[in-house]
Amino acid sequence: MTSPPPERPPENPSEPPRIEPDLPQPPSAAELRARALAKAKHLERDRALHERMRIAHENGLITFYTNFRHLNRGGSPVFSVTDNMVPLLSLLLISVGLLFVSIFAGLGALIFTSIAYLFLLRPWIARRLRERTIRKMMESAHNWTVLWQFGGIVITLASNPRIGCAAPGSDWRAIARSFVAHAQGPGLGVGEHDARPFTDGPR
């Protein structure tokens, strides 16, 4: 004897029938080509603007400021373990070695290490960090974009440090376009009035 089929639960008349959502359509070949072309134009524009900024730096028309604490840490594209650890560890090892010879000599070496780090090593690390940051930014538009998005960099006019552009909040392309629009010869012939909208540099 077969069992009767299970009863279906009564439908709720208050609920309207549901419509299945449409699946997103994949982009067409024309859309993909348009996106690729737009990306290529954007990259080419960035390379042209980066070249202008590079020439401006070579001509001494712009100045770079770097935030030591922001850039000198793990995860920074320009952080150097060698610069930060090798000199300090070398001095500490010498100090510890002197402790086995003489407590007074070891303590004196530790005090000297602390003073040397504050007044010699740290400024040396900061100088190398700034030089490395500028060198990396000048190498390519890609490096420039990566470092600009990371932040800790300010670009100002050499003639007026109050006029500048701070990363990552400011648009370096906008100030570069302003420079290019008034370019004279191989460099950037921009006056203070032309760059005045970009006044978010150091004060």
Backbone as a ProteinNet text record, in pm:
[ID]
protein_1_A
[PRIMARY]
MTSPPPERPPENPSEPPRIEPDLPQPPSAAELRARALAKAKHLERDRALHERMRIAHENGLITFYTNFRHLNRGGSPVFSVTDNMVPLLSLLLISVGLLFVSIFAGLGALIFTSIAYLFLLRPWIARRLRERTIRKMMESAHNWTVLWQFGGIVITLASNPRIGCAAPGSDWRAIARSFVAHAQGPGLGVGEHDARPFTDGPR
[TERTIARY]
86.4	0	89.5	69.2	152.9	100.8	198.9	160.3	119.2	26.5	-17.4	95	101.6	207.2	197.9	312.7	308.3	232.5	165.6	86.9	179.5	153.1	230.1	182.7	276	232.5	151.7	52.9	-32	48.9	27.8	96.9	42.6	134.4	95.3	48.3	-79.6	-128.5	-78	-25.3	20.9	156.5	234	365.3	352.2	401.2	394.1	492.7	468.9	563.5	697.8	804.1	939.2	990.5	1065.2	1125.1	1274.4	1324.1	1466.5	1546.1	1650.9	1730.6	1807.1	1821.2	1896.5	2045.3	2109.9	2254.1	2326.5	2435.4	2508.8	2567.5	2551.3	2602.6	2752.7	2829.3	2973.2	2996	3102	3127.8	3156.2	3111.4	3133.5	3278	3315.2	3451.1	3476.7	3374.2	3390.1	3413.1	3340.5	3359.2	3498.1	3544.1	3678.3	3785.3	3768.2	3864.9	3862.4	3741.6	3730.1	3797.7	3779.5	3844	3996	4043.7	4188.3	4246.8	4174.4	4221.9	4224.2	4118.9	4114.7	4227.6	4255.1	4364	4498.5	4516.9	4643	4662.3	4554.5	4564	4596.8	4535.3	4560.8	4707	4760.4	4900.6	4995.2	4962.2	5046.2	5043.3	4926.2	4915.4	4996.6	4990.8	5069.6	5219.3	5261.8	5404.3	5449.5	5363.4	5398.6	5407.1	5310.7	5312.9	5431	5459.7	5574.8	5704.4	5716.3	5836.6	5852.9	5744	5751.4	5796.7	5743.6	5784.6	5931.7	5977.3	6117.7	6208.4	6170.7	6250.2	6246.8	6130.9	6119.9	6212.5	6221.8	6311.3	6456.8	6492.4	6630.1	6667.6	6571.4	6597.7	6585.7	6556.3	6547.8	6423.9	6316.1	6193.8	6097.5	6113.5	6029.2	6118.2	6064.2	6136.7	6053.3	6119.7	6052.7	6075.7	5968.7	5976.9	5922.8	5990	5947.2	5919.7	5816.4	5780.4	5857.3	5956.4	6045.5	5969.1	5882.9	5811.6	5717.5	5655.6	5559.6	5629.5	5739.9	5807.4	5906.6	5959.3	6061.3	5996.7	5915.2	5849.1	5818.2	5789.4	5757	5635.9	5642.6	5535.6	5559	5652	5683.8	5763.1	5732.3	5808.2	5955.5	5992.8	6132.3	6198.3	6134.4	6194.3	6314.8	6422.9	6545.6	6581.4	6576.7	6617	6766.2	6843.9	6989.1	7026.3	6968.2	7000.9	6961.1	6849.7	6798	6862.3	6902	6945.8	7096.9	7162.6	7304.7	7391.8	7384.4	7471.8	7442.4	7312.6	7277.8	7320.8	7296	7336.6	7488.1	7560.2	7706.7	7756	7699	7739.3	7699.8	7580.9	7537.2	7625.9	7664.3	7751.7	7888	7939	8066.6	8052.4	7939.2	7916.6	7906.5	7833.2	7820.3	7955.8	8033.3	8166.4	8255.4	8244.3	8325.7	8282.6	8155	8109.3	8186.2	8227	8303.9	8447.7	8492.8	8628.3	8627	8535.1	8524.8	8382.2	8325	8187.8	8180.6	8279.7	8278.1	8292.2	8379.5	8395.4	8267.3	8201.5	8077.2	7966.2	7952.3	7849.4	7877.4	8005	8039.6	8006.9	8030.7	7999	7848.9	7769.4	7623.4	7572.5	7629.7	7590.3	7628.8	7749.4	7792.4	7700.9	7657.8	7568.1	7436.4	7380.5	7254.1	7269.3	7377.3	7399.4	7425.3	7504.1	7535	7409.7	7318.2	7195.4	7110.3	7097.6	7012	7068.6	7198.6	7256.9	7333.1	7364.9	7439.1	7362.9	7324.8	7261.5	7123.9	7040.8	6904.3	6903	6979	6984.3	7038.6	7135.6	7189.9	7083.6	7006.2	6897.9	6792.8	6758.3	6657.2	6704.4	6831.4	6883.6	6881.1	6924.1	6922.6	6779.8	6687.6	6547.6	6491.4	6520.7	6471.7	6532.6	6663.8	6729.4	6673.7	6649	6595.4	6452.7	6373.9	6236.3	6233.4	6314.1	6317.5	6368.1	6471.9	6527.4	6423.8	6350.7	6247.9	6135.2	6095.2	5987	6028.2	6154.8	6201	6220.3	6227	6255	6141.6	6017.4	5905.2	5777	5678	5546.7	5479.8	5507.5	5449	5500.3	5632.4	5688.6	5634.2	5622.1	5568.1	5428.7	5342	5204.1	5198.1	5280	5280	5320.5	5427.3	5473.8	5376.6	5316.3	5220.7	5098.8	5051.9	4938.2	4974	5100.1	5142	5144.2	5178.4	5175.8	5309.8	5309.3	5430.6	5523	5471.4	5553.1	5482.5	5558.4	5506.5	5597.1	5536	5609.4	5573.2	5673.2	5648.5	5727.2	5685.6	5763.1	5890.6	6002	6128.2	6127.3	6055.8	6051.5	5961.2	5865.8	5774.1	5729.5	5795.6	5760.9	5619.6	5552.2	5415.1	5316.7	5356.6	5270.5	5315.9	5229.1	5270.7	5155.5	5189.6	5095.2	5135.1	5044	5075.8	5011	5089.2	5037.5	4980.6	4879.6	4814	4686.8	4651.3	4522.4	4513.5	4623.3	4621	4646.3	4601.5	4617.5	4742.4	4848.1	4972.6	4954.7	4861.6	4838.5	4784.4	4703.7	4645.9	4754.6	4844	4950.6	5048.3	5069.8	5157.9	5097	4965.7	4899.3	4907.8	4897.9	4911	5050.9	5151.2	5288.4	5305.8	5253.8	5271	5203.7	5088.5	5014.7	5093.6	5183.5	5262.5	5410.8	5440.7	5580	5652.2	5777.2	5862.1	5992.4	6023.3	6145.2	6137.8	6251.6	6253.1	6197	6184.3	6138	5993.3	5959.5	5823.1	5821.7	5770.3	5764.4	5630.9	5614.6	5487.7	5509.6	5417.5	5424.8	5347.6	5363.7	5294.2	5143.8	5096.9	4953.2	4893.1	4966.6	4915.8	4906.7	4994.7	4995.2	4921.8	4864.7	4804.3	4691.5	4611.7	4508	4563.5	4689	4746.2	4827.6	4760.6	4828.8	4811.7	4835.1	4822.6	4958	5063.8	5197.3	5228.6	5351.9	5389.9	5380.9	5336.7	5322.2	5410.3
-119.2	0	123.5	208.7	328.8	438.5	519.5	631.7	750.3	830.4	948.2	1048.5	1126	1227.9	1333.9	1391.3	1494.7	1617.9	1675.9	1794.3	1915	1996	2118.4	2225.9	2304.8	2413.1	2516.4	2570	2668.6	2792.1	2841.8	2961.8	3084.5	3176.5	3300.4	3397.8	3428.3	3517.7	3660.2	3697.3	3835.7	3860.3	3754.9	3771	3772.6	3878.8	3882.6	3784	3740.4	3648.7	3717.6	3642.3	3696.3	3678.1	3779.3	3775.3	3752.9	3656.6	3627.9	3745.3	3790.8	3904	3864.4	3962.2	3938	3928.3	3832	3817.8	3926.7	3983.5	4087.7	4031.9	4109.6	4067.6	4095.3	4004.4	4029.9	4143.5	4223.1	4334.4	4283.3	4360.7	4323.4	4351.7	4302.1	4325	4473	4545.4	4689.4	4762.7	4721.8	4785.5	4755.9	4632.9	4598.5	4678.4	4695	4775	4920	4972.9	5111.8	5131.2	5034.3	5044.4	5037.6	4946.1	4933.8	5060.5	5120.2	5243.7	5358.1	5367.1	5473.1	5456.7	5332.1	5307.7	5342.6	5308	5340	5491.2	5564.6	5710.7	5769.7	5712.5	5761.7	5739.9	5621.8	5593.3	5683.3	5707.6	5795.1	5937.8	5981.7	6115.9	6125.5	6020.6	6020.7	6024.8	5952.1	5952.7	6091	6159	6293.5	6391.7	6383.6	6472.8	6440.3	6312.7	6273	6325.5	6323.2	6374.3	6523.1	6597.3	6740.3	6764.6	6684.8	6700.7	6663	6563.2	6523.6	6636.3	6696.9	6807.8	6926.7	6951	7061.3	7040.1	6916.8	6887.7	6905.1	6859.6	6875.1	7021.8	7105.2	7248.3	7325.6	7254.8	7320.8	7404.6	7374.8	7453.9	7401	7276.2	7220	7156.2	7148	7091.8	6981.3	6874.9	6762.6	6768.1	6745.8	6727.5	6588.6	6517.2	6382.5	6373.1	6297.3	6271.6	6148	6168.6	6059.9	5947.8	5981.4	5877.9	5798.2	5863.9	5794.6	5701.8	5746.3	5668.5	5567.6	5593.9	5505.9	5402.9	5315	5209.2	5092.4	4978.8	4860.3	4882.8	4833.3	4854.4	4971.5	5058.9	5172	5123.6	5175.5	5133.7	5171.6	5265.7	5311.6	5280.9	5197.8	5161.5	5070.7	5098.1	5019.4	4958.2	4825.8	4756.7	4775.9	4774.6	4788.6	4921.8	5030.2	5162.4	5174.4	5113.4	5130.6	5037.6	4918.8	4818.7	4797.8	4792.9	4755.8	4853.2	4985.7	5074.8	5068.7	5065.1	5063.3	4933	4820.4	4692.1	4682.2	4739.3	4736.7	4810.5	4928.6	5004.5	4932.6	4870.4	4798.9	4678	4606	4490.3	4532.3	4644.2	4694.8	4731.9	4794.6	4834	4712	4609.6	4487.1	4417.8	4416.6	4356.9	4428.2	4560.5	4636.3	4612	4572.2	4543.1	4426.7	4330.9	4217.8	4257	4365.7	4413.5	4503.5	4600	4694.8	4747	4745.2	4794.5	4941.8	5017.5	5161.4	5187.6	5110.1	5127.5	5088.9	4981	4939.2	5040.1	5092.8	5194.2	5320.4	5358.2	5475	5454.2	5332.4	5302.9	5305.9	5257.2	5261	5405.1	5488.8	5630.2	5694.8	5663	5717.3	5669.3	5542	5488.4	5564.3	5593.4	5667.3	5806.4	5874.9	6009.7	6005.6	5907.3	5896.5	5868.5	5788.2	5759.6	5885.3	5962.2	6080.7	6189.8	6212.2	6328	6294.2	6166.4	6128.7	6028.7	5915.9	5810.2	5850.3	5905.9	5939.3	6043.6	6152.9	6245.1	6179.1	6088.8	6017.5	5929.1	5858.1	5773.6	5858.8	5973.8	6061.6	6117.6	6153.9	6207.2	6100.7	5979.2	5871.2	5834	5840.8	5811.5	5912.4	6040.3	6143.8	6125.5	6101.1	6081.7	5959.4	5852.1	5730.2	5752.6	5827.1	5855.8	5935.3	6040	6122.1	6040.8	5960.6	5879.7	5780.9	5715.6	5621	5691.7	5809.1	5882	5929.3	5961.5	6008.8	5895.7	5771.5	5659.8	5634.1	5641.6	5608.1	5667.8	5680.9	5729.4	5630.2	5501.1	5399.7	5416.3	5430.7	5451.5	5578.9	5682.2	5808.9	5787.8	5718.1	5696.4	5613.4	5507.9	5421.5	5500.1	5577.7	5654.7	5766.2	5826.1	5933.4	5878.7	5762.1	5701.3	5660.2	5625.2	5589.1	5710.9	5827.9	5951.1	5983.5	6090.7	6133.7	6217.2	6274.1	6352.1	6483.8	6590.7	6722.7	6781.5	6834.5	6903.3	7050.8	7137.3	7280.8	7349.6	7470.3	7552.9	7597.9	7587.6	7630.5	7780	7855.8	8000.8	8042.7	7956.9	7988.9	7859.1	7815.7	7688.3	7682.9	7798.3	7796.9	7741.8	7736.3	7684.9	7543.7	7446	7308.6	7212.8	7085.9	6978.5	6861.9	6817.6	6715.5	6582.8	6476.3	6340.8	6283.9	6197.7	6152.7	6229.4	6328.5	6393.8	6482.8	6544.7	6636.4	6561.8	6621.6	6561.6	6618.8	6539.3	6588.1	6614.1	6543.1	6563.9	6703.7	6753.7	6886.9	6993.7	6984.7	7084.7	7066.3	6942.1	6918.8	6976.4	6961.3	7019	7170.4	7228.7	7374.2	7417.6	7340.6	7370	7356.8	7248.3	7222.1	7329.6	7376.9	7476.4	7604.8	7632	7755.1	7723.4	7606.1	7564.4	7656.8	7683	7764.4	7688.8	7652.9	7578.3	7439	7384.5	7247.4	7231.5	7341.7	7330.3	7369.8	7419.1	7457.4	7605.8	7686.4	7828.7	7866.2	7848	7875	7983.7	8075.3	8181.1	8145.5	8221.5	8193.3	8202.7	8297.6	8312.8	8189	8127	8008.6	7889	7878.8	7763.1	7788.9	7908.9	7943.9	7851.8	7789.6	7698.5	7580.9	7547.1	7431.4	7480.5	7527.1	7585	7495.1	7364.3	7273.3	7219.3	7291.1	7248.3	7291.1	7276.6	7313.9	7463	7500.9	7642.9	7678.8
0	0	0	-97.6	-109.2	-19.8	34	120.5	34.9	84.3	6.6	-5.1	-114.3	-129.8	-22.4	18.7	124.2	77.1	173.1	140.6	122.9	20.3	-3.2	92.3	146.8	237	159.7	223.2	152.6	114.5	-2.3	-48.8	22.2	49.1	115.2	8.6	5.5	-101	-88.5	33.8	51.2	-13.8	-38.6	-100.2	-251.7	-316.8	-464	-523.9	-642.1	-707.2	-729.2	-708	-720.3	-862.5	-906.8	-1040	-1024	-1094	-1088.5	-1144.5	-1070.4	-1122.8	-1248	-1335.6	-1458.3	-1426.7	-1484.4	-1467.1	-1545.7	-1487.4	-1561.5	-1690.1	-1793.6	-1923.3	-1931.8	-1984.3	-2000.4	-2098.6	-2076.8	-2169.4	-2309.6	-2404	-2543.2	-2583.3	-2699.6	-2748.8	-2771.5	-2817.3	-2839.5	-2708	-2602.2	-2471.7	-2415.9	-2433.4	-2386	-2458.7	-2589.7	-2666	-2621.1	-2594.2	-2549.7	-2414	-2323.3	-2192.4	-2205.1	-2287.7	-2306.9	-2367.8	-2463	-2525.7	-2425.8	-2341.3	-2240.9	-2139.4	-2099.3	-2005.1	-2066.6	-2194.1	-2261.4	-2271.4	-2302.9	-2310.2	-2173.4	-2067.9	-1932.8	-1893.6	-1925.1	-1893.9	-1972.6	-2098.8	-2180.7	-2127.2	-2081.9	-2024.6	-1895.8	-1813.3	-1690.3	-1720	-1821.7	-1856.9	-1902.9	-1979.2	-2026.1	-1908.9	-1815.6	-1700.3	-1608.7	-1593.4	-1511.6	-1571.3	-1702.8	-1767.8	-1741.4	-1742.3	-1712.3	-1568.7	-1476.2	-1337.3	-1319	-1391.4	-1383.1	-1432	-1544.2	-1597.7	-1502.7	-1442.9	-1347.4	-1228.7	-1181.8	-1069.3	-1109.6	-1229.9	-1276.6	-1289.8	-1326.5	-1342.4	-1211.2	-1101.5	-971.8	-952.6	-1024.9	-1014.9	-910.2	-867.9	-763.3	-657.4	-535.3	-421.8	-358.7	-315.4	-250.5	-99.8	-24.3	120.1	152.5	243.5	278.5	428.1	463.2	602.3	648.7	734.1	773.9	843.4	937.8	1013.2	923.7	828.1	741.3	642.5	586.7	483	539.2	657.8	714.7	807.3	750.8	828.2	736.8	795.8	718.1	629.5	508.1	412	320	355.8	269	148.3	29.5	-89.5	-85.2	1.5	6.3	140.4	222.1	351.1	328.6	401	387.7	522.6	529.9	652.4	677.2	570.7	584.4	647.6	597.9	651.9	798.4	836	971.2	1073.1	1030.9	1127.4	1132	1017.4	1015.8	1095.7	1073.5	1152.1	1301.4	1337.5	1479.8	1546	1479.7	1536.7	1549.6	1454.5	1462.3	1586.4	1611.1	1729.7	1858.1	1858.5	1978.5	2006.3	1902.2	1921.7	1975.8	1925.9	1978.1	2125.8	2160	2299.6	2390.2	2345.1	2425.4	2439.6	2331.8	2340.2	2440.2	2445.2	2540.6	2684.2	2704.6	2840.6	2901.6	2819.1	2870	2903.3	2843.7	2872.6	2994.8	2992.7	3103.7	3108.6	3229	3243	3206.4	3250.7	3222	3072.3	3007	2862.1	2788.8	2833.6	2769.8	2788.8	2912.6	2937.5	2857.1	2850.2	2769.8	2623.1	2573.9	2434.1	2409.5	2506.5	2491.7	2488.5	2575.4	2574.8	2442.1	2395.1	2265.8	2153.3	2158.4	2055.3	2052.5	2171.8	2177.9	2118.6	2155.6	2103.1	1953	1909.7	1766.5	1684.6	1739.3	1664.8	1649.2	1756.5	1751.6	1661.7	1669.3	1601.4	1473.4	1452.3	1331.7	1245.5	1304.5	1225.8	1174.7	1262.6	1220.7	1109.1	1118.1	1003.5	877.2	892.1	775.8	711.8	794.6	742.4	672.7	734.1	674.5	540.5	532.4	406	297	330.7	232.4	193	287.5	257	158.2	179.8	88.3	-50.1	-56.2	-185.9	-258.4	-183.3	-244.1	-293.9	-217.9	-258.8	-388.3	-396	-517.3	-635.1	-612	-721.4	-775.2	-685.5	-729.4	-803.4	-755.8	-822	-960.3	-977.3	-1106.9	-1207.6	-1160.1	-1250.7	-1349.1	-1302.9	-1390.9	-1336	-1424.2	-1381.9	-1287.5	-1306.4	-1217.9	-1075.1	-1059.1	-925.7	-863	-944.2	-894.7	-838.6	-913.1	-870.3	-742.7	-735.1	-616.9	-492.4	-502	-387.2	-351.9	-454.2	-427.1	-353.2	-390.5	-322.3	-180	-155.6	-20.3	71.1	16.4	94.1	157.8	238.4	305.4	219.7	110.1	16.5	-12.6	-16.2	-52.4	-159.6	-264.2	-370.8	-364.5	-363.9	-360.6	-470.8	-501.5	-592.7	-522.3	-590.2	-530.5	-502.3	-583.4	-565.6	-450.5	-412.9	-303.7	-237.2	-129.3	-65.6	-9.5	3.6	54.2	-48.8	-174.2	-280.2	-313.4	-289.7	-311.1	-328	-325.9	-351.8	-262	-174.1	-75	-110.2	-96.6	-120.1	10.9	0.9	-122.5	-156.4	-71.9	-90.4	-212.4	-251.6	-365.1	-495.9	-604	-736.6	-801.7	-805.7	-865.3	-1013.8	-1079	-1222.1	-1248.4	-1156.1	-1175.1	-1171.5	-1073.4	-1066.9	-1182.1	-1225.2	-1340.3	-1466.9	-1483.9	-1601.5	-1599.2	-1480.4	-1470.3	-1510	-1469.4	-1509.1	-1659.5	-1715.9	-1858	-1941.2	-1894.6	-1971.5	-1986.7	-1891.6	-1897	-1914.8	-1971	-1986.8	-2082.8	-2050	-2135.6	-2155.4	-2277.8	-2304.9	-2246.6	-2204.4	-2155.2	-2015.5	-1939	-1801.7	-1786.8	-1668	-1636.8	-1605	-1696	-1671.8	-1612.7	-1482.2	-1415.9	-1312.4	-1309.5	-1211.8	-1087.1	-980.3	-855.9	-873.6	-954.3	-973	-1037.5	-1130.2	-1199.3	-1106	-1007.7	-918.7	-788.3	-771.5	-644.2	-600.8	-689	-639.3	-560	-576.3	-509.2	-390.3	-287	-171.5	-49.9	-67	45.7	87.1	55.5	93.6	235.3	279.2	415.8	436.5	554.6	587.2	706
[MASK]
+++++++++++++++++++++++++++++++++++++++++++++++++++++++++++++++++++++++++++++++++++++++++++++++++++++++++++++++++++++++++++++++++++++++++++++++++++++++++++++++++++++++++++++++++++++++++++++++++++++++++++

